[in-house]
Amino acid sequence: MMEGLDDGPDFLSEEDRGVRPRAVNVDLQTDATLQVDISDALSERDKVKFTVHTKSTLPNFKQSEFSVVRQHEEFIWLHDSFVENEDYAGYIIPPAPPRPDFDASREKLQKLGEGEGSMTKEEFTKMKQELEA
Protein backbone atom coordinates (compact mmCIF):
# COMPACT_ATOMS: atom_id res chain seq x y z
CA MET A 1 0.00 0.00 0.00
CA MET A 2 1.27 3.47 -0.84
CA GLU A 3 1.79 5.78 2.07
CA GLY A 4 -0.96 8.35 2.55
CA LEU A 5 -3.54 6.41 0.54
CA ASP A 6 -6.37 4.65 2.26
CA ASP A 7 -8.04 1.95 0.22
CA GLY A 8 -10.02 0.57 3.12
CA PRO A 9 -13.78 0.14 3.23
CA ASP A 10 -14.35 3.71 4.44
CA PHE A 11 -12.63 5.18 1.39
CA LEU A 12 -14.05 3.18 -1.53
CA SER A 13 -17.45 1.59 -1.95
CA GLU A 14 -17.66 -2.00 -3.09
CA GLU A 15 -18.66 -0.81 -6.54
CA ASP A 16 -15.66 1.55 -6.76
CA ARG A 17 -13.28 -1.22 -5.66
CA GLY A 18 -14.46 -3.33 -8.58
CA VAL A 19 -16.34 -5.93 -6.56
CA ARG A 20 -19.39 -5.64 -8.81
CA PRO A 21 -19.17 -4.79 -12.47
CA ARG A 22 -20.82 -1.51 -13.31
CA ALA A 23 -23.13 -1.38 -16.32
CA VAL A 24 -25.17 1.37 -17.87
CA ASN A 25 -28.23 0.38 -19.86
CA VAL A 26 -29.07 2.61 -22.80
CA ASP A 27 -32.37 2.23 -24.58
CA LEU A 28 -31.57 3.25 -28.14
CA GLN A 29 -35.25 3.18 -29.07
CA THR A 30 -36.14 6.08 -26.78
CA ASP A 31 -33.00 8.22 -26.88
CA ALA A 32 -33.59 11.61 -28.47
CA THR A 33 -32.04 12.02 -31.90
CA LEU A 34 -31.58 14.77 -34.44
CA GLN A 35 -30.71 13.94 -38.05
CA VAL A 36 -30.11 16.67 -40.61
CA ASP A 37 -29.51 15.92 -44.28
CA ILE A 38 -28.70 18.61 -46.83
CA SER A 39 -29.52 17.60 -50.38
CA ASP A 40 -27.64 18.52 -53.52
CA ALA A 41 -27.44 22.16 -54.51
CA LEU A 42 -29.80 23.56 -57.12
CA SER A 43 -29.07 26.64 -59.17
CA GLU A 44 -31.89 29.13 -59.74
CA ARG A 45 -30.58 32.08 -61.74
CA ASP A 46 -27.96 33.68 -59.49
CA LYS A 47 -29.01 31.84 -56.31
CA VAL A 48 -27.91 28.46 -54.99
CA LYS A 49 -30.56 26.61 -52.99
CA PHE A 50 -30.38 23.52 -50.77
CA THR A 51 -33.17 21.42 -49.27
CA VAL A 52 -32.56 20.69 -45.59
CA HIS A 53 -34.35 17.54 -44.37
CA THR A 54 -34.71 17.17 -40.58
CA LYS A 55 -35.81 14.14 -38.53
CA SER A 56 -35.94 14.32 -34.76
CA THR A 57 -37.33 12.64 -31.67
CA LEU A 58 -36.51 15.68 -29.54
CA PRO A 59 -39.56 17.06 -27.72
CA ASN A 60 -38.65 20.64 -28.74
CA PHE A 61 -39.86 20.02 -32.30
CA LYS A 62 -43.56 20.21 -33.21
CA GLN A 63 -43.09 17.74 -36.08
CA SER A 64 -40.84 14.70 -36.21
CA GLU A 65 -39.93 15.30 -39.88
CA PHE A 66 -39.82 18.43 -41.99
CA SER A 67 -37.92 20.04 -44.85
CA VAL A 68 -37.00 23.62 -45.65
CA VAL A 69 -35.28 25.25 -48.61
CA ARG A 70 -32.32 27.47 -47.75
CA GLN A 71 -30.05 29.62 -49.87
CA HIS A 72 -26.27 29.35 -49.78
CA GLU A 73 -26.05 32.87 -48.35
CA GLU A 74 -28.06 31.73 -45.30
CA PHE A 75 -25.43 29.10 -44.48
CA ILE A 76 -22.74 31.79 -44.75
CA TRP A 77 -24.75 34.08 -42.43
CA LEU A 78 -25.25 31.26 -39.90
CA HIS A 79 -21.55 30.38 -39.93
CA ASP A 80 -20.50 34.00 -39.48
CA SER A 81 -23.02 34.44 -36.64
CA PHE A 82 -21.46 31.56 -34.70
CA VAL A 83 -17.89 32.69 -35.37
CA GLU A 84 -18.56 36.29 -34.31
CA ASN A 85 -20.55 35.39 -31.16
CA GLU A 86 -18.44 35.26 -27.98
CA ASP A 87 -20.84 32.70 -26.46
CA TYR A 88 -19.40 30.13 -28.90
CA ALA A 89 -15.73 30.93 -28.24
CA GLY A 90 -13.83 27.68 -27.81
CA TYR A 91 -16.31 25.61 -29.83
CA ILE A 92 -15.19 23.99 -33.04
CA ILE A 93 -17.21 25.57 -35.82
CA PRO A 94 -16.78 23.91 -39.20
CA PRO A 95 -16.01 26.11 -42.20
CA ALA A 96 -18.85 27.54 -44.24
CA PRO A 97 -19.71 25.42 -47.26
CA PRO A 98 -18.18 26.62 -50.53
CA ARG A 99 -20.51 27.95 -53.19
CA PRO A 100 -20.96 25.21 -55.81
CA ASP A 101 -19.49 26.04 -59.22
CA PHE A 102 -22.35 25.44 -61.64
CA ASP A 103 -20.67 27.34 -64.46
CA ALA A 104 -17.90 24.75 -64.81
CA SER A 105 -20.48 21.95 -64.91
CA ARG A 106 -22.51 23.80 -67.55
CA GLU A 107 -19.40 24.23 -69.70
CA LYS A 108 -18.51 20.53 -69.39
CA LEU A 109 -22.09 19.54 -70.20
CA GLN A 110 -22.05 21.77 -73.27
CA LYS A 111 -18.72 20.29 -74.42
CA LEU A 112 -20.09 16.81 -73.79
CA GLY A 113 -23.09 17.52 -76.03
CA GLU A 114 -21.03 19.20 -78.75
CA GLY A 115 -18.22 16.67 -78.82
CA GLU A 116 -20.17 13.46 -78.37
CA GLY A 117 -19.56 12.44 -82.00
CA SER A 118 -15.89 13.46 -82.10
CA MET A 119 -14.77 12.22 -78.65
CA THR A 120 -13.26 8.86 -77.96
CA LYS A 121 -15.25 6.57 -75.71
CA GLU A 122 -12.68 7.08 -72.92
CA GLU A 123 -12.89 10.89 -73.15
CA PHE A 124 -16.68 10.75 -73.14
CA THR A 125 -16.75 8.41 -70.11
CA LYS A 126 -14.24 10.53 -68.19
CA MET A 127 -16.16 13.77 -68.78
CA LYS A 128 -19.45 12.07 -67.89
CA GLN A 129 -17.97 10.82 -64.59
CA GLU A 130 -16.66 14.31 -63.78
CA LEU A 131 -20.13 15.75 -64.30
CA GLU A 132 -21.74 13.10 -62.10
CA ALA A 133 -19.29 13.69 -59.25
C-alpha positions as CSV (number, residue, x, y, z in Angstrom):
1,M,0.0,0.0,0.0
2,M,1.3,3.5,-0.8
3,E,1.8,5.8,2.1
4,G,-1.0,8.4,2.5
5,L,-3.5,6.4,0.5
6,D,-6.4,4.6,2.3
7,D,-8.0,1.9,0.2
8,G,-10.0,0.6,3.1
9,P,-13.8,0.1,3.2
10,D,-14.3,3.7,4.4
11,F,-12.6,5.2,1.4
12,L,-14.1,3.2,-1.5
13,S,-17.4,1.6,-2.0
14,E,-17.7,-2.0,-3.1
15,E,-18.7,-0.8,-6.5
16,D,-15.7,1.6,-6.8
17,R,-13.3,-1.2,-5.7
18,G,-14.5,-3.3,-8.6
19,V,-16.3,-5.9,-6.6
20,R,-19.4,-5.6,-8.8
21,P,-19.2,-4.8,-12.5
22,R,-20.8,-1.5,-13.3
23,A,-23.1,-1.4,-16.3
24,V,-25.2,1.4,-17.9
25,N,-28.2,0.4,-19.9
26,V,-29.1,2.6,-22.8
27,D,-32.4,2.2,-24.6
28,L,-31.6,3.3,-28.1
29,Q,-35.2,3.2,-29.1
30,T,-36.1,6.1,-26.8
31,D,-33.0,8.2,-26.9
32,A,-33.6,11.6,-28.5
33,T,-32.0,12.0,-31.9
34,L,-31.6,14.8,-34.4
35,Q,-30.7,13.9,-38.0
36,V,-30.1,16.7,-40.6
37,D,-29.5,15.9,-44.3
38,I,-28.7,18.6,-46.8
39,S,-29.5,17.6,-50.4
40,D,-27.6,18.5,-53.5
41,A,-27.4,22.2,-54.5
42,L,-29.8,23.6,-57.1
43,S,-29.1,26.6,-59.2
44,E,-31.9,29.1,-59.7
45,R,-30.6,32.1,-61.7
46,D,-28.0,33.7,-59.5
47,K,-29.0,31.8,-56.3
48,V,-27.9,28.5,-55.0
49,K,-30.6,26.6,-53.0
50,F,-30.4,23.5,-50.8
51,T,-33.2,21.4,-49.3
52,V,-32.6,20.7,-45.6
53,H,-34.4,17.5,-44.4
54,T,-34.7,17.2,-40.6
55,K,-35.8,14.1,-38.5
56,S,-35.9,14.3,-34.8
57,T,-37.3,12.6,-31.7
58,L,-36.5,15.7,-29.5
59,P,-39.6,17.1,-27.7
60,N,-38.7,20.6,-28.7
61,F,-39.9,20.0,-32.3
62,K,-43.6,20.2,-33.2
63,Q,-43.1,17.7,-36.1
64,S,-40.8,14.7,-36.2
65,E,-39.9,15.3,-39.9
66,F,-39.8,18.4,-42.0
67,S,-37.9,20.0,-44.9
68,V,-37.0,23.6,-45.7
69,V,-35.3,25.3,-48.6
70,R,-32.3,27.5,-47.7
71,Q,-30.0,29.6,-49.9
72,H,-26.3,29.3,-49.8
73,E,-26.1,32.9,-48.3
74,E,-28.1,31.7,-45.3
75,F,-25.4,29.1,-44.5
76,I,-22.7,31.8,-44.7
77,W,-24.7,34.1,-42.4
78,L,-25.2,31.3,-39.9
79,H,-21.5,30.4,-39.9
80,D,-20.5,34.0,-39.5
81,S,-23.0,34.4,-36.6
82,F,-21.5,31.6,-34.7
83,V,-17.9,32.7,-35.4
84,E,-18.6,36.3,-34.3
85,N,-20.6,35.4,-31.2
86,E,-18.4,35.3,-28.0
87,D,-20.8,32.7,-26.5
88,Y,-19.4,30.1,-28.9
89,A,-15.7,30.9,-28.2
90,G,-13.8,27.7,-27.8
91,Y,-16.3,25.6,-29.8
92,I,-15.2,24.0,-33.0
93,I,-17.2,25.6,-35.8
94,P,-16.8,23.9,-39.2
95,P,-16.0,26.1,-42.2
96,A,-18.9,27.5,-44.2
97,P,-19.7,25.4,-47.3
98,P,-18.2,26.6,-50.5
99,R,-20.5,27.9,-53.2
100,P,-21.0,25.2,-55.8
101,D,-19.5,26.0,-59.2
102,F,-22.3,25.4,-61.6
103,D,-20.7,27.3,-64.5
104,A,-17.9,24.7,-64.8
105,S,-20.5,22.0,-64.9
106,R,-22.5,23.8,-67.6
107,E,-19.4,24.2,-69.7
108,K,-18.5,20.5,-69.4
109,L,-22.1,19.5,-70.2
110,Q,-22.1,21.8,-73.3
111,K,-18.7,20.3,-74.4
112,L,-20.1,16.8,-73.8
113,G,-23.1,17.5,-76.0
114,E,-21.0,19.2,-78.8
115,G,-18.2,16.7,-78.8
116,E,-20.2,13.5,-78.4
117,G,-19.6,12.4,-82.0
118,S,-15.9,13.5,-82.1
119,M,-14.8,12.2,-78.6
120,T,-13.3,8.9,-78.0
121,K,-15.2,6.6,-75.7
122,E,-12.7,7.1,-72.9
123,E,-12.9,10.9,-73.2
124,F,-16.7,10.7,-73.1
125,T,-16.8,8.4,-70.1
126,K,-14.2,10.5,-68.2
127,M,-16.2,13.8,-68.8
128,K,-19.4,12.1,-67.9
129,Q,-18.0,10.8,-64.6
130,E,-16.7,14.3,-63.8
131,L,-20.1,15.8,-64.3
132,E,-21.7,13.1,-62.1
133,A,-19.3,13.7,-59.2
